[in-house]
Structure formats: C-alpha cells, structure tokens
Amino acid sequence: MNNKIRVLVCNCHNSVKIPELDLGADVVVERHDNLCNVRPQISGEEKIVIAGCSPNLLEGIYLDVNAEFVNIIEHVAMIGHPAEKAKCMIIAAIEKIKETEPIKKKIFEVKHKKALVIGGGIAGIEVAFQLSKNGVGVTLVEKNPFLGGTVAKLDRLYPEGTPYSHTLMPLINNLESCKDLERRVNTTVTEVKGRPGDYHIVLSTSPRGVTECINCGKCVDVCPVEVDDDGKKRKAIYYVPTYPDCYAIDFETCTKCGECVKVCPGKIDLNEKNKESETNVGAIVVATGLNWYDINKVEEYGYGRLEGVMKTLEFERAVASGTLHPKKVAIIYCAGSRDSNHLPYCSKICCLLGLKEAKLVKDRFPEAEVYVIAMDMRSYGTFEYLYNKLRDKGVSFIKGKPSEVFKRNGSLVVRTEDLYTNELLEIDVDSVVLSSGFVADKGTFDKLNIKLNNDFPILFENAGLGSHELPRGIFTAGAATFPSGVAETLIDARKASHSALNLLREDRIETRLPQAKIDDDQCSLCRMCIGTCPYNAISIVDDKIKINEELCMGCGICSVTCPSYASQLEGWNHRGLYQQIRALVGQGDLLAIMCRWSAYNATERAAQDKLSYAENVKIVRVPCTGAVDPSHVMLALNKGARGVLIGGCYPDACHYARGNFRAKARESILRMNLESLGMDKNRVRLEWIGKDEAKKFVEIAKEMNK
Amino acid sequence: MIDLRKSDPQFKWEIVKKEGGEGLLKCFGCSDCAASCPVRYFDERYNPRKIIRFTLLGMKDVVLKSPFLWFCAHCHACTERCPQGIRVAELINAIKNYAVEQGYCPEGYKMQIDLLMKMGRLYEVEDFDLKKRQRLGLPPIDKTIPEVAKILESTNILKVLKK
C-alpha cells in the first residue's frame, strides 16, 4: 500500500465528469464528493495526488500531507476543456510526486525570551518599552553616551515647533518603570551569531570616563577643549539631559589634560578600557535611525568650503543656541537627493525639515528674509498646512535647483533659475542651509548580513513589504527602515515591537514551508547560493554549505542559481519538475509556469470570470519565478512546446524580495540565446501577472498561441 | 538675469495691505490662473502667474512697468479656479492700484479720466448724434454731465494721478 500512489479525484458535487482513469497498477484512484469538506483517512507517509479545485484552498486543509495538487475544476471543467487534459495533468502530477521529496514540518525552539534593541533613539526606546511591558527582557544598546538619538539633537519638532523634550522625555521616563530592561550606552554590537530564537551577541562598551557623577558641572568649566557638535558648541566633557544622568567624555577630542579629574568631586577615569560582554537573545530589533548624507560630496554647494553653508541640523542648533542671527537665509532643497550622482531617492522628510527651519527663523527673527529653493515641495499628508502657513508668513518659495553657491563681496550668492517666472536669479544671503537626504546606518546592517537596497533595507516603501523582506528574527523599527518623522517613527516602533512579540511569545515555532536542501556530493563550494539567498539562510559550516532551517523561506532561488544542481527545493525538485513537464507538454502546447502567489491565481480567476483560453495551455505551479530554471524552459521547447510563459508577481510585490528580478535577468539571457540559436525569441516570455489579472493572462496566452 | 539685491522685499507686503491683495502670499505657483486666462489664449505675453510670482520676489520695476499688467479683462476665470482661493482678478486690481499710486499709469487711462472730467462721458456727444436721436424720436441729451466731474473730485483719483 505504501508504495502505491493514491489519486483522490473530487467530483465537486457531481459537477465534474472525469472518465475512468486507468493509470497503471501502482496507482489507486479514489473518487470523492467534496474533498474540501470531508477529509479521507490519510497517513503521513503516503504519496497523494489530489485532483480537485484550487491548491490555494486545498493546501490549507491537506497541510500535513505529502500531496501534489491538480486543479481540474478551474483549469479543465469550468472552462470546458476535455477530460483528456485532466487525465494528462493527473499523470504529470503522479510523475512529479514520484520524484519529489515531501515538504517536512520544521520545529525550532525560541530559547531566549529576550530581545536586543540596537539604537537608543525614540524608535529603540519605544520598542524597548513595548517589549518590556509585555514581559520580554530587553537589552537596549546605544553607541553614544546618551539616549535620545537624533531627536535629542533637535531643537524642536515640526509642524508646530514643539520642543523636542515634550516627546522624548516621557518616552525615556517610561523606561524607568520597566522590569528586566538593560540600558547600555557607549555600547556597540560587534558580533551576531545564531538563529531566530537563539542569537548570541557580543557587545563592546567603550569608556565613558566619568564613573561617579553628581552633576555639578565643574568639569565643563575647566575643560579647555571646545568641540563643534553639529552646530552647537560644547566641551569635550559634556552632558545631554536625557539618560543616564551622568557626564561623559568624548574621547575622540579629549586631550587627557586631566583638568576635570582635579575638580571632580565624583570620579573620573581617563584610562578606562573597552569592555566586552555577551548576551543571548531571541530576536533583534534594529532601530539605528538615519544618518545625514555626506553633503561634502555635493561640491557645487560649497559645504565645508564656504563659511555660512550648513546642514539643516547644524543651522537649527546654531540658531537655537543663539550663536547665529541670520538676516537672509536660503534653504536649498534636495541637496544631493533625487540625483543620479548622489542619492537617487527622495528621503521624504527633508522637505518638512526645511520648512521647519524656515519657521524657526521666521519665529525668532520675523524681519529675516527666507528663500526656500525647491524643485518640488513634498509636504505630504497634513503637513501641507505647514507649507501654507509659511507662505502666509512671507517666506519666498522659488522653484528650481540651484546650480551653485559662491562668495561675492563677502556674502553668499545662490544662483538658480526660478521656474515660476522663468528667470535666472542671483540671491545674496548670509546663510545657506542644505536640506540633504538620509542614508541608513550601514555598519549595523552589515553586521547582521542584511543587504540594502537604495541604502535602506526595503525595496519599495509602498508595497507594504518592509521588514517582511528581512530574515526571520530581525526587525527594523523607525527611520532605520526608511527616513520618517517622529510620529511615524513611533507608530513603526510599536508595529516592530509587536512583530518581535509574535516570535518571542511562542516556545516553539512550527513551519511547513518548503526548504532548500544541499547535496554535499554535488556541491563544488562555489558559494553562488550564499549571495543569492534573500534571507541569508545559507552559510558555510565545516567546509560544507549549510542551509539554516529557521531562516529559509522556500523560494527556491538558490536551486536555480546552483551551477551543479546541488541545491534542491523540497516539493519542487528539479527532477520532479522535469518529469511533470515531460508528461504534461505535448507537440504544440503552451506551457505556463506560474508563480503560486500571483499568476497562478490569475489562471484560476480566468475560469471564475468565464474567460476561456486554448486547450493547449498547460499550467505548472512554482513557488516563485526565481525558481524557474532555464532547463525547465528548454525541456518544454524540446518536447515541442510552441512557447513558454512565465508568470510572476509585479516587481514591487515579490514574496521573496527579489525572485522576480532574478527571473527577469534569466529570461532576457534565455531569449538572447534562443535568438542566437536561430529560434524565435518570443517563444519565451516573462510577464508580471497580478492575482486578479485573468484577462491579461488570457490575452498573453492568445498572443503566444498565434 | 535678475539680481535679487535690486528687489524690494517690502513690495509684497505693500500689495498684501491693499484691498484685494490679501491672498497674494497664498500662491504656490500652480499656474492654474494662467491656464484659465482667455487673454493669455490670444496673447501669450500676458501671464497672471508671472505677475504674481514677480510680485512675491519683490521685482517692483518689472511688475509696475509691465504693460501686460493692464491686459486683464476681469473675467474672473482665475478667481474661480485658484486652488488656494486667491481672488486673482482682484489681486491684479490691487497691483494696478498700487502702480497708479506709484505713478505708473498708462496714458490711455489718464486720457479717459480727462474725458470724464471734461464731459462726464468717455465719448463726445456731437450734433450728428443728437440729429440721429431726433430722427429716431428720442429726446436730446446733454453734451456734458458736470456731476461726474464732481463725483471724481470727491474721490481720491485726482490726488493719486497727481493732477
């Protein structure tokens, strides 16, 4: 019995008429009325072919079964195709399952109910608070001597100009009541090892200098070293009113003259050493925030070369601390943003930062003239209100991108074309503020082995994938995901903390995702799979490629990348797929290899929408177009297929981050090769077909059948 | 090229103070006014957007000396469509009034005032017109209306035109 393959055919309440199937001696055919409601007795080891309706529906019911699904309802019965096609599909499925390894259940233990939060800005603080409130132990790591991050450096927040402390201090105070929370300032993450549920972290704490402090401030009075900290003057020993309540020495600028040690009633140790410590956590939340783009690279605006040209943060701090009294200010937008030579993307919040600085000047010095020079004003959402308000205050808005900033007779001159009037302008000012874009903290992501797109860990912000693309167990919060304002950062932090909680609240995590497996005998250790995996699930252990079960999501991209076919995906082995294609494709057929997340749904939707396509369209379901090997396509052409259509998700909607891009690259090479072989390259096509784009699928099939 | 050192930063505030000029600062340069303008349809040199943007930049000379300021036909299409609710035609009026105060009045307008002062009408009524009226059975009319001059004298217009 165990060697036999059971074929369960669903009659769907007698609406499907399949003739008697004679499939040989080792196949048992059973007929059922409704497989979706009544589940027959099935043992775990059996190989089952279920011929019924949509696998997307049945998959959930037969989750624990080694089954191959054939959709004879939508792909045959509902569109009036002959029963012979159903038979052919069932035979192909039998051939496939003979050679396919079953998808096994994986269990991994969540060993440590603790989280590591990297970054002590508002996002990190909020994540730590939310996790701690839900009973999870948290280690909050901040590289600077004080918590607060970027917000602690600001003077005020947009749109209304609320002082930063109104938002930051309550968040920091929240942490006081938290149990099992460790706040580590002056600390960086040096090493991350392990898997979701069981990470081993090495932390390095740099010296703070001040070990016992009563906050008298005498050290600041005697310190001879003056430092420019983003536009605000401070001494090498300093204090930021957040957390901890203790002065700190900036050892990068400190000359170790020892003046502070003499006056300190507490204790200052100038010769402290770095300390290393270790911890184990179950999840990691990256809340490293944003870094200003290196504006020195935009040479034409003269940052660092011309006095009076500064970044938004420097300007804000200089005006707020009273060292700068600007009379005429030009705020240049998109300095280095939306620029193919610098940052190709829009950082979203810099427009509002620029408006905030304009408001700051107008509030403090109503007589000052402010010119905002912007290509476009992107005051998104309700922030339009701020833009309107500033125009009413008399801020001059000029549309254009300045060509250069230069000095003339001691004052700064901005040269720009004003697109509102089509006139070239030269504006004399005393301060130029560059509203530049942002980049993520690359160092942390490198340590976590996360590849960045456009300098940020997300591919497209609006596809809603975000941290979905990251390896399981690692989450991003706030501006580390993409630049965001204070309110958005806090909302994102709450979401990230709840995602982490989903993992940490379980003792064991069970998944039934297909998984890639490496055949060590065939593997030549070329390491191509390591770079191609979107989830960093592949590593080398003891000179062998190892796939991390907890991280593999089952896209199958590595199985196609592997030049020696050593990597195989459970449930979709190459050999199984070859057998299926061999049995399925006949002379003149059109093979449609469809991604199970999008295009496959479209083929089913076609039947529901009563659209029909030719009988010769044969459909194969794959986990991702990234898992389609050129050899599958060539086999189909070899068997006499008139064409092969690969249907995948739209570029920003791939469930495995970049699978569809890899498929596109392979398809274009394949088409080139076909052409050089003297074949029509249009016989192979890759198309983006959405879940409900049945019409598109039908039209493409029709086109390819011509 | 325009050197903004020659601009007058107070110019926009002067216009905002004038009746009808209140909306000036709301402009964000969408150019809906120019797109709606029927005058611009016939003469591309007239562009309400440019007048407003030059005013905002403080380019007093450019705005006040421009003959195109006086092209507005007061159809109010721009006022209807402005997304910021600026009453554009009235704003142009405010700028015109300011121009006249500053001594930038086109000769044609001055001559019209002269005619009104002299006759109380914008055109002369001659014997030929009276004969025509008689033929049509209409009563004769006065060749001049001195009351109009009195009304004009009681307004500010003569002082503004410095007569």
Interface residues (C-beta under 8 A of the other chain):
Chain A: E369 M377 Y387 N388 R391 D392 K393 G394 S396 F397 I398 K399 D418 L419 Y420 T421 N422 E423 L424 L425 E426 I427 D428
Chain B: M1 I2 D3 L4 R5 P9 K12 W13 L25 K26 C27 F28 G29 R49 K50 R53 F54 L56 L57 Q84
